[in-house]
Amino acid sequence: MTATVIGAGLAGCEAAWQLAQAGIEVTLYEMKPKRFSPAHTNPGFAELVCSNSLKASRIASAAGLMKEEMRRLGSVLLPIADECSVAAGGALAVDRELFSKKVTEKIRSHPLINVVEEEVTRIPDGVCVVATGPLTDGALAENIGELCGQRLSFFDAAAPIVTFDSVDMNEAFFASRYDKGEGDDYINCPMNKEQYEAFYEELSKAERAQQHDFDKKVYEGCMPIEIMAQRGADTIRFGPMKPVGLRDPKTGHRPWANLQLRREDASGTMFNLVGFQTNLKFGEQKRVFSMIPALRNAEFVRYGVMHRNTFIDSPRLLCADYSMRTRPELFFAGQMTGVEGYMESAGSGLLAGLNAARRLKGQQPFVLKNDTMLGALACYISSSETANFQPMGANFGILPPIEPKIRNKQERYEALSRRALDSLRQSMETK
């Protein structure tokens, strides 16, 4: 028995691993390093483009619950992420270069996975998982368009990265919000009211790199900081630059506004600007972001960029096992399906790979109930009742409520997580 996986991103790696672990010979196609998309630069697998954070770790959070479900289903990526983790308060963040390197080594070392470094231009016959990502273009995109009809798109953005040595620590301090994690997981760059207002004014009129209709097509989860600023002077001060949970040791008070920098690598030589996804011209990024006192002499090793992301009309096209309704041997996985986020993409790949293996073996699909986070996401992208389909990340709002309602939010989240893991256990026992 053989299967094909197209794309060695997060979703493709999980899919290939699940197939191989089920005893299926896998041909994994990856066009890098022969060809790169506009957003990719690393020749390795599972490249993280926008951020190095895989979001919250605690199980009583939507992101943490989803990762725990993936661990119990045999995720190949999460143990590697743990090995490559960097301090990030209550989140799981990784050294992205090391993470990609270790994932590549793990996938390539599996005896049943044959990696072919070629660009695929047409979906092959037989059981296949398409996990080529939201930047799929060229002949393959045309082929997918022929199969799926209308494709939808939005715009995504990445934040800049600066060197640690160039951050003015006389104007910054180490701390985690509410002292989570080790307490010094983030560099905080505080601003007083006068500094913030000057920064906001320049940010609001800074020149963008391209003239796309981003305001209508940009995904809310990766809203460029300059577009967010257009919504009002306090929008980013209550968003990416919120000072809550922090106290500047130099003043003894909470800053008026605060930018957090998160470790980009394990050695702590590079930090990314958290929540500062942007499409400003590179020179404008340097000029405006350097108005933040701690970044006045910052060395930018990567400027923020914006790129188009594409996803298919999954509620019309896909089943809850990520197979195509009209072509059951064909599976889609990753952001192309309309799941939004690194681990959401990986989770869809895990389920697509698991179900592709079951298809080959003549077994019934493994579909999780919608009271699990992975099951709820699969239900969302495959339900014909989903209106105004837009990318969706893990959140407790997509799970069925618990009755009677638990008013305390933390207690409610804990109960939802317990119910989800109980449901997952039962599904795994009967699969």
C-alpha positions as CSV (number, residue, x, y, z in Angstrom):
1,M,0.0,0.0,0.0
2,T,1.3,3.4,-1.0
3,A,0.2,7.1,-0.6
4,T,1.4,10.5,-1.7
5,V,1.7,13.6,0.4
6,I,2.4,16.9,-1.3
7,G,4.1,19.5,0.8
8,A,6.4,19.1,3.8
9,G,5.1,21.9,6.0
10,L,3.5,21.3,9.4
11,A,0.4,19.6,8.0
12,G,2.3,17.5,5.4
13,C,4.9,16.3,7.9
14,E,2.1,15.1,10.3
15,A,0.2,13.5,7.5
16,A,3.3,11.6,6.2
17,W,4.2,10.5,9.7
18,Q,0.7,9.1,10.5
19,L,0.7,7.2,7.2
20,A,4.1,5.8,7.7
21,Q,3.4,4.8,11.3
22,A,0.4,2.9,10.0
23,G,2.7,0.9,7.8
24,I,2.0,2.8,4.5
25,E,4.8,3.6,2.1
26,V,4.8,7.4,1.6
27,T,6.1,9.5,-1.2
28,L,6.5,13.0,0.2
29,Y,6.9,15.7,-2.4
30,E,8.5,19.0,-1.4
31,M,9.5,21.7,-3.9
32,K,12.2,23.3,-1.7
33,P,15.0,23.9,-2.1
34,K,14.5,24.0,-5.9
35,R,11.7,26.6,-5.5
36,F,10.6,28.8,-2.7
37,S,7.3,30.5,-2.1
38,P,7.4,34.3,-1.5
39,A,7.2,33.7,2.3
40,H,9.7,30.9,2.7
41,T,13.5,31.0,3.0
42,N,14.5,27.9,4.9
43,P,15.1,24.7,2.8
44,G,14.0,22.5,5.7
45,F,10.6,21.0,6.5
46,A,8.0,22.6,8.8
47,E,9.2,26.1,8.4
48,L,7.5,28.6,10.7
49,V,6.9,31.8,8.7
50,C,4.9,34.4,10.7
51,S,5.8,33.7,14.4
52,N,7.8,31.2,16.4
53,S,5.0,30.8,18.9
54,L,2.7,27.7,19.0
55,K,0.5,29.5,21.5
56,A,-0.6,28.6,25.0
57,S,0.6,25.5,26.8
58,R,-1.9,25.0,29.6
59,I,-4.5,22.4,28.8
60,A,-7.3,24.6,30.1
61,S,-6.8,26.9,27.1
62,A,-8.0,26.3,23.5
63,A,-4.5,26.1,22.0
64,G,-3.2,24.0,24.9
65,L,-6.1,21.6,24.7
66,M,-5.6,21.1,21.0
67,K,-1.9,20.3,21.5
68,E,-2.7,17.8,24.2
69,E,-5.2,16.1,21.9
70,M,-2.5,15.9,19.2
71,R,0.0,14.5,21.6
72,R,-2.4,11.7,22.6
73,L,-2.9,10.9,18.9
74,G,0.8,10.5,18.2
75,S,1.9,13.9,16.9
76,V,5.4,13.9,15.5
77,L,5.9,17.7,15.8
78,L,5.0,18.4,19.4
79,P,7.8,16.3,21.0
80,I,10.3,18.1,18.7
81,A,8.8,21.4,19.6
82,D,9.3,20.6,23.3
83,E,13.0,19.8,22.5
84,C,13.4,23.2,20.7
85,S,11.4,25.4,23.0
86,V,12.4,28.8,24.1
87,A,11.1,30.8,27.0
88,A,7.7,32.4,26.2
89,G,5.8,32.7,29.5
90,G,2.8,30.4,29.3
91,A,3.2,29.7,25.6
92,L,5.1,27.0,23.7
93,A,7.5,28.9,21.4
94,V,10.4,27.3,19.5
95,D,13.8,28.1,18.0
96,R,12.4,28.0,14.4
97,E,15.7,27.0,12.7
98,L,16.4,24.2,15.1
99,F,12.8,23.0,15.0
100,S,12.8,22.8,11.2
101,K,16.2,21.0,11.2
102,K,15.0,18.4,13.7
103,V,11.7,17.8,12.0
104,T,13.5,17.4,8.6
105,E,15.8,14.8,10.1
106,K,13.0,12.9,11.8
107,I,10.9,12.7,8.6
108,R,13.7,11.8,6.4
109,S,14.9,9.1,8.7
110,H,11.6,7.2,8.6
111,P,12.2,4.0,6.5
112,L,8.7,4.2,4.9
113,I,8.9,7.9,3.9
114,N,10.6,8.7,0.5
115,V,11.2,12.4,0.1
116,V,11.2,13.7,-3.5
117,E,12.4,17.3,-4.0
118,E,10.3,18.2,-7.0
119,E,7.4,20.6,-7.6
120,V,4.1,18.8,-8.2
121,T,2.0,20.3,-11.0
122,R,-1.0,17.9,-10.9
123,I,-2.6,15.9,-8.2
124,P,-1.8,12.2,-8.8
125,D,-4.2,9.3,-8.8
126,G,-4.5,7.1,-5.7
127,V,-4.6,8.1,-2.0
128,C,-3.1,11.6,-1.7
129,V,-2.9,14.3,0.9
130,V,-2.5,17.8,-0.5
131,A,-0.8,20.0,2.1
132,T,0.9,22.6,0.0
133,G,-0.1,25.5,2.1
134,P,-2.0,28.8,1.5
135,L,0.6,30.1,-1.0
136,T,0.0,27.3,-3.6
137,D,0.3,28.7,-7.1
138,G,1.1,27.8,-10.6
139,A,0.0,24.7,-12.4
140,L,-0.9,22.9,-9.1
141,A,-3.1,25.8,-8.0
142,E,-4.9,25.6,-11.4
143,N,-5.4,21.9,-11.0
144,I,-6.8,22.4,-7.5
145,G,-9.1,25.1,-8.9
146,E,-10.4,22.7,-11.6
147,L,-11.3,20.2,-8.8
148,C,-12.6,22.7,-6.3
149,G,-14.0,25.6,-8.3
150,Q,-13.9,28.9,-6.5
151,R,-11.0,29.5,-4.2
152,L,-11.0,32.1,-1.5
153,S,-8.1,34.3,-0.3
154,F,-7.0,36.6,2.4
155,F,-3.7,38.3,3.4
156,D,-1.3,37.3,6.1
157,A,1.6,39.1,7.7
158,A,4.9,38.4,9.6
159,A,6.5,40.5,12.3
160,P,10.1,41.9,12.3
161,I,13.0,40.4,14.2
162,V,15.8,42.3,15.9
163,T,19.0,41.3,17.6
164,F,19.2,41.2,21.3
165,D,22.5,43.2,21.4
166,S,20.8,46.1,19.7
167,V,18.0,46.4,22.2
168,D,18.6,49.3,24.7
169,M,18.1,47.5,28.0
170,N,18.3,50.8,29.8
171,E,14.9,51.5,28.3
172,A,13.6,47.9,28.6
173,F,13.1,45.2,31.2
174,F,12.6,41.5,31.4
175,A,9.2,40.2,32.6
176,S,6.3,38.0,31.7
177,R,2.8,39.3,31.9
178,Y,1.4,38.5,35.4
179,D,4.8,36.8,36.1
180,K,3.9,33.7,34.1
181,G,6.6,31.3,33.0
182,E,10.0,32.1,34.4
183,G,9.1,35.7,34.9
184,D,11.7,37.0,32.5
185,D,10.6,35.3,29.3
186,Y,9.9,38.6,27.4
187,I,11.8,41.8,26.9
188,N,9.3,44.7,27.5
189,C,9.7,48.0,25.8
190,P,7.6,50.5,27.7
191,M,6.4,53.9,26.4
192,N,4.9,56.8,28.3
193,K,1.9,58.7,26.9
194,E,3.9,61.3,25.0
195,Q,6.2,58.7,23.4
196,Y,3.2,56.5,22.4
197,E,1.3,59.4,20.9
198,A,4.3,60.4,18.7
199,F,4.8,56.8,17.7
200,Y,1.1,56.4,16.9
201,E,1.0,59.5,14.7
202,E,4.0,58.3,12.6
203,L,2.7,54.8,12.4
204,S,-0.7,56.0,11.1
205,K,0.8,57.9,8.2
206,A,3.7,55.5,7.4
207,E,4.0,54.2,3.8
208,R,3.0,50.6,3.0
209,A,4.9,48.3,0.7
210,Q,2.0,47.4,-1.6
211,Q,-1.4,48.9,-2.4
212,H,-3.7,45.9,-1.9
213,D,-7.2,46.2,-0.5
214,F,-5.9,44.7,2.8
215,D,-8.6,46.3,5.0
216,K,-11.2,44.0,3.4
217,K,-9.2,40.9,2.8
218,V,-6.7,40.7,5.8
219,Y,-7.2,38.0,8.3
220,E,-8.1,39.4,11.8
221,G,-5.6,37.1,13.5
222,C,-2.7,38.6,11.6
223,M,-3.8,42.2,11.3
224,P,-0.9,44.4,10.3
225,I,-0.1,46.9,13.1
226,E,-0.6,49.9,10.8
227,I,-4.1,48.8,9.8
228,M,-5.0,48.1,13.4
229,A,-3.8,51.6,14.2
230,Q,-6.3,53.1,11.8
231,R,-9.2,51.8,14.0
232,G,-8.3,54.3,16.7
233,A,-5.5,55.7,18.8
234,D,-6.2,53.2,21.6
235,T,-6.7,50.1,19.5
236,I,-3.1,48.9,19.6
237,R,-2.7,50.1,23.2
238,F,-5.5,47.6,24.1
239,G,-4.0,45.0,21.7
240,P,-0.4,44.2,20.9
241,M,0.9,47.1,23.0
242,K,-1.3,46.5,26.1
243,P,0.6,47.1,29.3
244,V,-1.7,45.1,31.6
245,G,0.0,42.6,34.0
246,L,3.3,44.5,33.8
247,R,5.1,47.0,36.0
248,D,8.1,49.0,34.8
249,P,10.8,48.6,37.6
250,K,12.2,52.1,36.7
251,T,8.9,53.9,37.5
252,G,7.1,51.4,39.7
253,H,4.0,51.9,37.6
254,R,2.3,50.2,34.7
255,P,3.5,51.7,31.3
256,W,1.1,53.7,29.2
257,A,1.9,51.3,26.3
258,N,4.3,48.3,26.0
259,L,5.8,46.2,23.2
260,Q,6.9,42.7,24.1
261,L,9.8,41.0,22.4
262,R,9.9,37.2,22.4
263,R,12.9,35.0,21.9
264,E,13.4,33.8,18.4
265,D,16.1,31.3,19.1
266,A,17.2,29.2,22.0
267,S,20.4,31.2,22.6
268,G,18.4,34.4,22.9
269,T,20.4,36.4,20.2
270,M,17.3,37.3,18.3
271,F,13.8,38.5,19.4
272,N,10.6,39.1,17.4
273,L,8.2,42.0,17.9
274,V,5.1,40.3,19.3
275,G,2.0,41.3,17.4
276,F,3.8,43.7,15.1
277,Q,2.9,42.0,11.8
278,T,3.3,44.7,9.2
279,N,3.3,45.6,5.5
280,L,5.2,48.9,5.9
281,K,8.1,49.5,3.6
282,F,11.3,48.3,5.1
283,G,12.7,51.9,5.6
284,E,9.4,52.9,7.2
285,Q,9.6,49.9,9.6
286,K,13.1,51.0,10.7
287,R,12.1,54.7,11.1
288,V,8.8,54.2,12.9
289,F,9.6,51.2,15.1
290,S,12.9,52.8,16.2
291,M,10.7,55.5,17.8
292,I,10.1,53.0,20.6
293,P,12.8,54.0,23.1
294,A,14.2,50.5,23.6
295,L,14.5,50.0,19.8
296,R,16.1,53.4,18.9
297,N,19.3,51.6,17.8
298,A,17.7,48.2,16.9
299,E,19.3,46.0,14.2
300,F,16.6,44.4,12.1
301,V,17.6,41.0,10.9
302,R,14.2,40.5,9.2
303,Y,11.6,43.0,8.4
304,G,7.9,42.3,8.4
305,V,6.3,41.1,5.2
306,M,2.7,40.5,3.9
307,H,1.6,37.8,1.5
308,R,-1.5,36.3,0.1
309,N,-3.0,33.2,1.6
310,T,-5.6,31.0,-0.2
311,F,-8.0,28.5,1.1
312,I,-10.7,26.4,-0.5
313,D,-14.5,26.4,0.1
314,S,-14.1,23.5,2.5
315,P,-17.7,23.3,3.8
316,R,-18.9,22.6,0.3
317,L,-15.9,20.3,-0.6
318,L,-14.7,18.3,2.4
319,C,-15.9,15.7,4.8
320,A,-15.0,15.8,8.5
321,D,-12.1,13.4,7.9
322,Y,-10.6,16.0,5.5
323,S,-11.4,13.9,2.4
324,M,-13.0,15.4,-0.7
325,R,-16.7,14.6,-1.0
326,T,-16.5,13.8,-4.7
327,R,-13.1,12.1,-4.6
328,P,-12.8,10.2,-1.3
329,E,-9.2,9.1,-1.9
330,L,-8.1,12.8,-2.0
331,F,-7.4,14.6,1.3
332,F,-6.6,18.2,2.0
333,A,-4.8,19.5,5.1
334,G,-3.4,22.7,6.5
335,Q,-4.3,26.3,6.1
336,M,-5.7,25.6,2.7
337,T,-8.7,23.9,4.4
338,G,-9.5,27.1,6.4
339,V,-8.0,26.1,9.7
340,E,-5.9,29.0,11.0
341,G,-2.7,28.6,12.9
342,Y,0.4,26.5,13.1
343,M,-0.9,23.7,15.3
344,E,-4.4,23.9,13.8
345,S,-2.7,23.2,10.4
346,A,-0.6,20.4,11.9
347,G,-3.7,18.9,13.6
348,S,-5.6,18.8,10.3
349,G,-2.6,17.0,8.7
350,L,-2.5,14.5,11.5
351,L,-6.1,13.6,11.0
352,A,-5.9,13.6,7.2
353,G,-2.9,11.3,7.4
354,L,-4.6,9.0,9.9
355,N,-7.7,8.8,7.7
356,A,-5.8,8.4,4.5
357,A,-4.2,5.3,6.1
358,R,-7.6,4.0,7.2
359,R,-8.9,4.6,3.6
360,L,-6.2,2.4,2.2
361,K,-6.9,-0.3,4.8
362,G,-10.6,-0.3,4.1
363,Q,-11.5,1.0,7.6
364,Q,-14.1,3.5,8.6
365,P,-13.0,7.2,8.9
366,F,-11.8,8.3,12.3
367,V,-13.9,11.4,13.0
368,L,-13.7,13.0,16.4
369,K,-16.8,14.4,18.1
370,N,-17.2,18.2,18.1
371,D,-16.7,18.4,21.8
372,T,-12.9,17.9,21.2
373,M,-11.0,20.8,19.8
374,L,-9.7,18.9,16.7
375,G,-13.1,17.5,16.1
376,A,-14.8,20.9,16.4
377,L,-12.4,22.4,13.9
378,A,-13.0,19.5,11.5
379,C,-16.7,20.1,11.9
380,Y,-16.4,23.8,11.3
381,I,-14.5,23.4,8.0
382,S,-16.8,20.6,6.7
383,S,-20.2,21.7,7.8
384,S,-22.5,22.9,5.1
385,E,-24.2,25.1,7.8
386,T,-21.0,27.2,8.2
387,A,-22.0,30.6,6.9
388,N,-19.6,33.3,5.6
389,F,-16.7,30.8,5.7
390,Q,-13.5,32.4,7.0
391,P,-10.3,30.8,8.5
392,M,-10.8,29.6,12.1
393,G,-8.3,28.9,14.8
394,A,-8.8,26.9,18.1
395,N,-11.1,28.6,20.5
396,F,-13.6,27.5,23.1
397,G,-16.5,29.2,21.2
398,I,-16.6,26.4,18.6
399,L,-17.2,23.7,21.3
400,P,-20.8,22.8,22.4
401,P,-21.5,24.6,25.7
402,I,-21.6,22.7,29.0
403,E,-25.0,22.7,30.7
404,P,-25.7,24.0,33.2
405,K,-23.6,26.9,32.3
406,I,-20.5,27.5,34.5
407,R,-20.1,31.2,35.0
408,N,-16.5,31.3,36.1
409,K,-14.5,31.4,32.8
410,Q,-11.5,29.5,34.1
411,E,-13.6,26.8,35.6
412,R,-15.7,26.6,32.4
413,Y,-12.5,26.2,30.3
414,E,-11.2,23.5,32.6
415,A,-14.5,21.6,32.4
416,L,-14.6,21.9,28.6
417,S,-11.0,20.6,28.5
418,R,-11.8,17.6,30.7
419,R,-14.8,16.8,28.6
420,A,-12.8,17.0,25.4
421,L,-10.1,14.7,26.7
422,D,-12.6,12.2,28.0
423,S,-14.3,12.2,24.5
424,L,-11.0,11.8,22.8
425,R,-10.1,8.8,25.0
426,Q,-13.4,7.1,24.2
427,S,-12.9,7.7,20.5
428,M,-9.5,6.3,20.6
429,E,-10.6,3.2,22.5
430,T,-13.3,2.4,19.8
431,K,-11.4,3.3,16.6
